[in-house]
Amino acid sequence: VSIPLGKHDGSSISVSLIASYGGDKFLLDTVLDMYSSLREAADAASNLPPVPDTDGDMDTAELFKEK
């Protein structure tokens, strides 16, 4: 099941979930349970400021790890 969550920089964002053979009902029930949480998380993430391009700067990378 692919769940569309919106767009970012003009590109579609989605999450795909799969289940083992015979797990269709479990998968669909899980999607129904998770959908609103996924949408909320996607909406919150879309409102975050962009991460600056560090261009391989290791000091900046270490700074991000500390946060």
PyMOL commands that place a pseudoatom at each C-alpha (Angstrom):
pseudoatom trace, name=CA, resn=VAL, resi=1, chain=A, elem=C, hetatm=0, pos=[0.000, 0.000, 0.000]
pseudoatom trace, name=CA, resn=SER, resi=2, chain=A, elem=C, hetatm=0, pos=[1.399, 3.415, -0.938]
pseudoatom trace, name=CA, resn=ILE, resi=3, chain=A, elem=C, hetatm=0, pos=[0.173, 6.357, 1.116]
pseudoatom trace, name=CA, resn=PRO, resi=4, chain=A, elem=C, hetatm=0, pos=[0.596, 9.823, -0.450]
pseudoatom trace, name=CA, resn=LEU, resi=5, chain=A, elem=C, hetatm=0, pos=[1.670, 12.374, 2.135]
pseudoatom trace, name=CA, resn=GLY, resi=6, chain=A, elem=C, hetatm=0, pos=[2.135, 15.527, 0.110]
pseudoatom trace, name=CA, resn=LYS, resi=7, chain=A, elem=C, hetatm=0, pos=[4.827, 17.286, -1.885]
pseudoatom trace, name=CA, resn=HIS, resi=8, chain=A, elem=C, hetatm=0, pos=[8.249, 18.737, -1.145]
pseudoatom trace, name=CA, resn=ASP, resi=9, chain=A, elem=C, hetatm=0, pos=[10.037, 20.963, -3.646]
pseudoatom trace, name=CA, resn=GLY, resi=10, chain=A, elem=C, hetatm=0, pos=[7.580, 19.823, -6.297]
pseudoatom trace, name=CA, resn=SER, resi=11, chain=A, elem=C, hetatm=0, pos=[8.210, 16.110, -5.679]
pseudoatom trace, name=CA, resn=SER, resi=12, chain=A, elem=C, hetatm=0, pos=[5.588, 13.752, -4.316]
pseudoatom trace, name=CA, resn=ILE, resi=13, chain=A, elem=C, hetatm=0, pos=[6.259, 12.147, -0.952]
pseudoatom trace, name=CA, resn=SER, resi=14, chain=A, elem=C, hetatm=0, pos=[4.719, 8.858, 0.058]
pseudoatom trace, name=CA, resn=VAL, resi=15, chain=A, elem=C, hetatm=0, pos=[5.351, 5.897, 2.287]
pseudoatom trace, name=CA, resn=SER, resi=16, chain=A, elem=C, hetatm=0, pos=[4.864, 2.300, 1.187]
pseudoatom trace, name=CA, resn=LEU, resi=17, chain=A, elem=C, hetatm=0, pos=[3.951, -0.527, 3.517]
pseudoatom trace, name=CA, resn=ILE, resi=18, chain=A, elem=C, hetatm=0, pos=[3.984, -4.227, 2.714]
pseudoatom trace, name=CA, resn=ALA, resi=19, chain=A, elem=C, hetatm=0, pos=[2.834, -7.301, 4.582]
pseudoatom trace, name=CA, resn=SER, resi=20, chain=A, elem=C, hetatm=0, pos=[3.625, -10.962, 4.292]
pseudoatom trace, name=CA, resn=TYR, resi=21, chain=A, elem=C, hetatm=0, pos=[1.468, -13.319, 2.272]
pseudoatom trace, name=CA, resn=GLY, resi=22, chain=A, elem=C, hetatm=0, pos=[-2.017, -13.448, 3.736]
pseudoatom trace, name=CA, resn=GLY, resi=23, chain=A, elem=C, hetatm=0, pos=[-1.512, -10.302, 5.807]
pseudoatom trace, name=CA, resn=ASP, resi=24, chain=A, elem=C, hetatm=0, pos=[-3.766, -8.058, 3.732]
pseudoatom trace, name=CA, resn=LYS, resi=25, chain=A, elem=C, hetatm=0, pos=[-6.297, -7.396, 6.494]
pseudoatom trace, name=CA, resn=PHE, resi=26, chain=A, elem=C, hetatm=0, pos=[-3.522, -6.664, 8.990]
pseudoatom trace, name=CA, resn=LEU, resi=27, chain=A, elem=C, hetatm=0, pos=[-1.888, -4.276, 6.512]
pseudoatom trace, name=CA, resn=LEU, resi=28, chain=A, elem=C, hetatm=0, pos=[-5.091, -2.387, 5.762]
pseudoatom trace, name=CA, resn=ASP, resi=29, chain=A, elem=C, hetatm=0, pos=[-6.009, -2.164, 9.453]
pseudoatom trace, name=CA, resn=THR, resi=30, chain=A, elem=C, hetatm=0, pos=[-2.514, -0.840, 10.183]
pseudoatom trace, name=CA, resn=VAL, resi=31, chain=A, elem=C, hetatm=0, pos=[-2.836, 1.792, 7.446]
pseudoatom trace, name=CA, resn=LEU, resi=32, chain=A, elem=C, hetatm=0, pos=[-6.188, 2.915, 8.840]
pseudoatom trace, name=CA, resn=ASP, resi=33, chain=A, elem=C, hetatm=0, pos=[-4.674, 3.201, 12.328]
pseudoatom trace, name=CA, resn=MET, resi=34, chain=A, elem=C, hetatm=0, pos=[-1.531, 5.033, 11.206]
pseudoatom trace, name=CA, resn=TYR, resi=35, chain=A, elem=C, hetatm=0, pos=[-2.802, 7.356, 8.490]
pseudoatom trace, name=CA, resn=SER, resi=36, chain=A, elem=C, hetatm=0, pos=[-3.703, 10.371, 10.636]
pseudoatom trace, name=CA, resn=SER, resi=37, chain=A, elem=C, hetatm=0, pos=[-0.402, 10.140, 12.535]
pseudoatom trace, name=CA, resn=LEU, resi=38, chain=A, elem=C, hetatm=0, pos=[1.544, 9.936, 9.281]
pseudoatom trace, name=CA, resn=ARG, resi=39, chain=A, elem=C, hetatm=0, pos=[-0.275, 12.994, 7.915]
pseudoatom trace, name=CA, resn=GLU, resi=40, chain=A, elem=C, hetatm=0, pos=[0.412, 14.982, 11.092]
pseudoatom trace, name=CA, resn=ALA, resi=41, chain=A, elem=C, hetatm=0, pos=[4.101, 14.061, 10.983]
pseudoatom trace, name=CA, resn=ALA, resi=42, chain=A, elem=C, hetatm=0, pos=[4.339, 14.962, 7.292]
pseudoatom trace, name=CA, resn=ASP, resi=43, chain=A, elem=C, hetatm=0, pos=[2.626, 18.307, 7.880]
pseudoatom trace, name=CA, resn=ALA, resi=44, chain=A, elem=C, hetatm=0, pos=[4.942, 19.095, 10.805]
pseudoatom trace, name=CA, resn=ALA, resi=45, chain=A, elem=C, hetatm=0, pos=[8.021, 18.132, 8.798]
pseudoatom trace, name=CA, resn=SER, resi=46, chain=A, elem=C, hetatm=0, pos=[6.958, 20.281, 5.858]
pseudoatom trace, name=CA, resn=ASN, resi=47, chain=A, elem=C, hetatm=0, pos=[6.934, 23.346, 8.121]
pseudoatom trace, name=CA, resn=LEU, resi=48, chain=A, elem=C, hetatm=0, pos=[10.542, 22.889, 9.267]
pseudoatom trace, name=CA, resn=PRO, resi=49, chain=A, elem=C, hetatm=0, pos=[13.214, 25.179, 7.834]
pseudoatom trace, name=CA, resn=PRO, resi=50, chain=A, elem=C, hetatm=0, pos=[15.442, 23.542, 5.226]
pseudoatom trace, name=CA, resn=VAL, resi=51, chain=A, elem=C, hetatm=0, pos=[18.704, 22.010, 6.383]
pseudoatom trace, name=CA, resn=PRO, resi=52, chain=A, elem=C, hetatm=0, pos=[21.586, 24.076, 5.006]
pseudoatom trace, name=CA, resn=ASP, resi=53, chain=A, elem=C, hetatm=0, pos=[23.861, 22.435, 2.460]
pseudoatom trace, name=CA, resn=THR, resi=54, chain=A, elem=C, hetatm=0, pos=[27.095, 21.645, 4.305]
pseudoatom trace, name=CA, resn=ASP, resi=55, chain=A, elem=C, hetatm=0, pos=[28.955, 20.652, 1.132]
pseudoatom trace, name=CA, resn=GLY, resi=56, chain=A, elem=C, hetatm=0, pos=[30.964, 18.020, 3.000]
pseudoatom trace, name=CA, resn=ASP, resi=57, chain=A, elem=C, hetatm=0, pos=[32.034, 20.343, 5.846]
pseudoatom trace, name=CA, resn=MET, resi=58, chain=A, elem=C, hetatm=0, pos=[32.866, 17.920, 8.672]
pseudoatom trace, name=CA, resn=ASP, resi=59, chain=A, elem=C, hetatm=0, pos=[32.690, 20.592, 11.412]
pseudoatom trace, name=CA, resn=THR, resi=60, chain=A, elem=C, hetatm=0, pos=[29.128, 21.387, 10.437]
pseudoatom trace, name=CA, resn=ALA, resi=61, chain=A, elem=C, hetatm=0, pos=[28.293, 17.683, 10.267]
pseudoatom trace, name=CA, resn=GLU, resi=62, chain=A, elem=C, hetatm=0, pos=[29.604, 17.235, 13.821]
pseudoatom trace, name=CA, resn=LEU, resi=63, chain=A, elem=C, hetatm=0, pos=[27.535, 20.218, 14.963]
pseudoatom trace, name=CA, resn=PHE, resi=64, chain=A, elem=C, hetatm=0, pos=[24.374, 18.623, 13.534]
pseudoatom trace, name=CA, resn=LYS, resi=65, chain=A, elem=C, hetatm=0, pos=[25.156, 15.369, 15.354]
pseudoatom trace, name=CA, resn=GLU, resi=66, chain=A, elem=C, hetatm=0, pos=[25.283, 17.229, 18.663]
pseudoatom trace, name=CA, resn=LYS, resi=67, chain=A, elem=C, hetatm=0, pos=[21.781, 18.655, 18.186]
for i in range(1, 67): cmd.bond("trace and resi %d" % i, "trace and resi %d" % (i + 1))
show_as sticks, trace
zoom trace
